[in-house]
Amino acid sequence: MEAMKYLVIFGFIAIIGSLVAALVFMMRGDRAPGADGPDAPRNNHMARALAFRIGFSVLLFAIVLLSYFMGWIQPTGLPVTR
């Protein structure tokens, strides 16, 4: 159970880190070094960082879902009272 907390925390840090990396690439300008003008070739660093973010999100969701089905984690929501 304790390992699962650290795994989820690491997953969220990876997701946020990838999002920050995409922001940095976007703000810096995603052009190839030494290339100027509108027809200059673009690096795809920002797209790759966003793809990693999506991958980390899907992986984290799959791990949480698998952990629930394996019984490693239990839902602890509000109890249903009638």
NORTASUL-V632934 format. One record per residue. N is the residue number from 1. RES is the residue in one letter. PHI is phi in degrees with one decimal (none if undefined). OMEGA is omega in degrees with one decimal (* if undefined). Layout:
BEGIN
((N;RES;PHI;OMEGA) (N;RES;PHI;OMEGA))
END
This chain:
BEGIN
((1;M;none;-180.0) (2;E;-66.5;179.4) (3;A;-65.6;-180.0) (4;M;-65.5;177.7) (5;K;-60.9;-179.5) (6;Y;-67.2;178.4) (7;L;-65.4;178.7) (8;V;-67.4;177.8) (9;I;-61.2;178.3) (10;F;-62.8;178.3) (11;G;-62.3;178.7) (12;F;-65.8;177.2) (13;I;-64.1;178.2) (14;A;-64.6;179.6) (15;I;-65.2;-179.6) (16;I;-65.9;178.7) (17;G;-62.2;178.0) (18;S;-67.0;177.2) (19;L;-65.6;177.7) (20;V;-65.7;178.3) (21;A;-61.7;177.7) (22;A;-63.4;177.9) (23;L;-62.7;179.4) (24;V;-62.9;179.3) (25;F;-64.2;179.6) (26;M;-68.4;-177.9) (27;M;-69.7;-178.8) (28;R;-74.2;-174.8) (29;G;93.4;-170.6) (30;D;-95.5;-179.9) (31;R;-98.5;176.0) (32;A;-66.8;-179.4) (33;P;-62.0;177.6) (34;G;81.5;-179.1) (35;A;-99.6;178.7) (36;D;-125.8;175.6) (37;G;96.7;-176.9) (38;P;-70.6;-179.0) (39;D;-95.0;-178.7) (40;A;-68.9;179.3) (41;P;-65.3;-177.9) (42;R;-103.3;168.3) (43;N;-77.6;-179.0) (44;N;-111.0;-179.2) (45;H;-65.1;-178.3) (46;M;-66.1;179.3) (47;A;-64.0;178.8) (48;R;-66.7;178.8) (49;A;-64.4;177.9) (50;L;-69.1;175.8) (51;A;-64.9;176.0) (52;F;-63.5;178.4) (53;R;-61.8;177.9) (54;I;-64.2;178.2) (55;G;-62.4;177.9) (56;F;-63.4;180.0) (57;S;-65.9;179.3) (58;V;-65.2;179.0) (59;L;-63.2;178.9) (60;L;-63.4;178.2) (61;F;-62.5;-179.8) (62;A;-64.2;179.3) (63;I;-66.0;178.5) (64;V;-65.4;178.8) (65;L;-64.6;177.5) (66;L;-62.3;179.2) (67;S;-64.0;177.2) (68;Y;-65.2;-179.4) (69;F;-66.9;178.9) (70;M;-81.1;178.9) (71;G;86.6;-179.3) (72;W;-75.4;177.2) (73;I;-128.9;180.0) (74;Q;-126.3;176.4) (75;P;-70.3;-179.2) (76;T;-130.4;-179.1) (77;G;-75.1;178.7) (78;L;-68.6;179.0) (79;P;-71.6;179.3) (80;V;-84.6;177.5) (81;T;-121.7;-179.3) (82;R;-126.3;*))
END
